[in-house]
Amino acid sequence: MKIGFIGLGKMGLNMALNVSDDNWQVIGFDVNDKVRKNATQEKIEVAVTLDSLLDKLEQKKIIFLSTPAGKITNQLIEELSFKLNAGDIIIDSGNSNYHDSVKNYELLQEKQIDFLDCGTSGGMAGARYGACLMIGGEKKVFEFMEPFFKSLACKDGYIYSGSAGSGHYLKMVHNGIEYGMMQAMGEGFDILQSSDYEFDSKSVAQVWNHGSVIRSWLMELLAQGLVTDPDLAQIKGKVDASGEAKWTIEEALRLNVPIPVIASSLFARNASQIEDSFSNKVVATLRQGFGGHKTFKKEEA
């Protein structure tokens, strides 16, 4: 079975390499020449246009998207709806809003093109060596693609979540929880940094990651970040928000579910745009560690 990967950035390329290791035949495409060249150097077969990608696939075409959520992904799915045939499959592995995923599912259903929304977690390391996947859509389509998802995921790392949109809904809530966890870690280390004691934050992060209740991959990433920059002096305490926590808060308001921790973590990120704090430096370090997200250096505005 050939899989057409569209989007060969930090997540898409790593996922392509992941399943290639398990003997899936991958053909990739990206609009960026440099990204395509990088994929070619990594031994991924690459098409230079969307149409040439589709020509290289089998009669039943399977498209795996790893593209920016929102306008780019939605326009691409609309374009593909005119180029694919009934029975073809599109899988959206990005951080799309679940409302968009429901709309894309309905759009493609009109042409009998199948669609799965695949919430993806685990950062770049997970993409390369075993991701956590949350997959929504028609169950029969999921079952057809299940061997592929099993190859892409870590052991016990995928779930069929239900009808269209449910995969990205799960990922939305997952990321809301992630916001709260990172904010709590940032605030805790801010207290240590401001205390009367001379704590070595790197050593604290390392010991807390051995046997403590709060041990986690996030704590491991923080310890790694503190090795090269013990006081995080090179990072500006400015943290971007990619949208999922805002969507989580909006959904909680719709359902009348109180989520003060997640809401506060988003407000802290908004505040970070105008102030510099150690807690935000911690969160910025964590985001860079697991997802390769940009950090702002001291000289950057």
Secondary structure, 3 states (H helix, E strand, C coil): CEEEEECCCCCHHHHHHHHHHCCCEEEEECCCHHHHHHHHHCCCEECCCHHHHHHHCCCCCEEEECCCCCHHHHHHHHHHHHHCCCCCEEEECCCCCHHHHHHHHHHHHCCCCEEEEEEEECHHHHHHHCEEEEEEECHHHHHHHHHHHHHHEEEEEEEEEECCCHHHHHHHHHHHHHHHHHHHHHHHHHHHHHCCCCCCHHHHHHHHCCCCCCCCHHHHHHHHHHHHCCCCCCECCCCCCCCHHHHHHHHHHHHCCCCHHHHHHHHHHHHHCCCCCHHHHHHHHHHHHHHCCCCCECCCC
